[in-house]
Amino acid sequence: MMSDTFTVSSPSDMQFQQLQARLKTLWRSPDEFDVRDCQVLIEPSLSLDQSELHKIEGVHYYEERLLFSLARLRNPHTRLIYVTSQPLHPSIVDYYLELLPGIPSSHARDRLDLFATYDASQKPLTQKLLERPRLLEKIRHRLDPEYAYMVCFNATSLERELALRLEIPLLALDPNLLDWGTKSGSRQIFAECGVPHPDGSALMQDAASLAKVTAELWERQPHLQRIVIKLNQGFSGEGNALLHLAPLAAVAPEQATHHERVEQIQRAFQDLRFQCPTETWEHFEQKIHELGAIAEAFIEGDIKRSPSVQGYINPVGDVEMLSTHDQVLGGPDGQIFLGCSFPADEEYRLRIQAMGEAIGRNLAQKGAMERFGVDFVAVYHPHRMPRWDLQAIEINLRKGGTTHPFMALKLLTDGHYCPEDGLFYTRQGQAKFYRASDNVQKASYRGLLPSDLMDIIVSDRLHFNSVEGVGAAFHLMGCLSEYGKLGLTSIGNSPAQADEIYHQVVASLDRAT
């Protein structure tokens, strides 16, 4: 059972809490123009289950997604240290620095230190750093503990240990609270907040127990067509698998005994429909033992979307709503995150924002901090009011796939999110919209260098134009040559214009390759 309270029980716990207490005076909003001394270590480690993570092609380049954090350098007395597994290509760094509004790129470059572990192995970046004490000592020498703190993609015991080694606070979730961001923890918070969510099971650690709770779910909901099996710490939908119930009609509720149903479901696990094409039942079953899994009712619908809401809990416990998105999903059954569009549909964006704010307050009471996101499933019912039925399915206590596109929008337009209508406005009052993806990918793009990308996009005048406030911004450029994969955020003055720019960029790359 998870507890709402955290008890300090060791010297390292006490030291970590003392470091964290300093955040209340050190932290300042990234939106704030601040002339005080500040040092930020950006440590973009994806400290997630590595076997699950490496289902994502080119994932070791995803450390580049936080390069939009260089926006902090617009504050003239802020210094950044950015650490990666492999060195960043100079043209990629130059690209981000030249996007900074209101400050010479050379001035920003003088306040940026880049470090690399020169290690391409399948380990989290944080682990690589902890294994290199000499590199850590070089980083420590660049930091003044009086002004420094650390920002990461997601926080685990590894990031906690790194903060302790460097003696600087960690602007992230306390790893002791990570359970609240799992599939089972999310369900508990939804229940506490009265947020609608699909029927499902408790957390199970083996296939036999999972088959039993899956049978019980089917008995409670005999109309179900499919049940989704979710690894407790899966992400991007890659840890999901679908159990189709039609082939099990002979053991449906009222057609067989509970024991017979459980037996047949456990046998049917061999034929689960995995969202990751390389997944096998043998590997998935091993992950059930390691991570645990839940069974959850699959939400059917002829017209279905996957909106999400993002929020921020600052070090003093205030909850700020940041954005809403409609997610673009793919894979065999539309469960794998591919990209997003901002904002979410006006028919439900304020509703998911209100539910997200309630969840944020619940998390803040539990001691959570920094970014969080909540994913929903929305099903359209034309003859009901409201016409969209919303079900919450997951909380992410970390930065996510919608974080860096929104950071790009803020960097390029210097605007603000308006929670009253869920839109984003520039200082001149112009509403902005975007479409973003981490998965602009084709085999023909392989071999393109970041400089080639710039040649192509500039020639077709598709790069972001700061005068007009529209155009394309890129990330994951290091991934392009090896995998033919690129991240893209297309910004427009309407959703239609953002879509048009997105398609123009893809067409431009296709012509050039």
Secondary structure, 3 states (H helix, E strand, C coil): CCCCCCCCCCHHHHHHHHHHHCHHHHCCCCCCCCCCCEEEEEECCCCCCHHHHCCCCCHHHHHHHHHHHHHHHHCCCEEEEEEECCCCCHHHHHHHHHHCCCCCHHHHHCCEEEEECCCCCCCCHHHHHHCCHHHHHHHHHCCCCCCEEEEECCCCHHHHHHHHHHCCCECCCCHHHHHHHCHHHHHHHHHHHCCCCCCECCCECCHHHHHHHHHHHHHHCCCCCEEEEEECCCCCCCCEEEEECHHHHHHCCCCCCHHHHHHHHHHHHHHCEECCCCCCHHHHHHHHHHHCEEEEECCCCCCEEEEEEEEEECCCCCEEEEEEEEEEEECCCCCEEEEEEECCCCCCHHHHHHHHHHHHHHHHHCCCCEEEEEEEEEEECCCCCCCEEEEEEEEECCCCCCHHHHHHHHHHHCCEEECCCCEEECCCCCEEEEEEEEEEECHHHCCCCHHHHHHHHHHCCCECECCCCEEEEEECHHHHHHHCEEEEEEEECCHHHHHHHHHHHHHHHHHHC
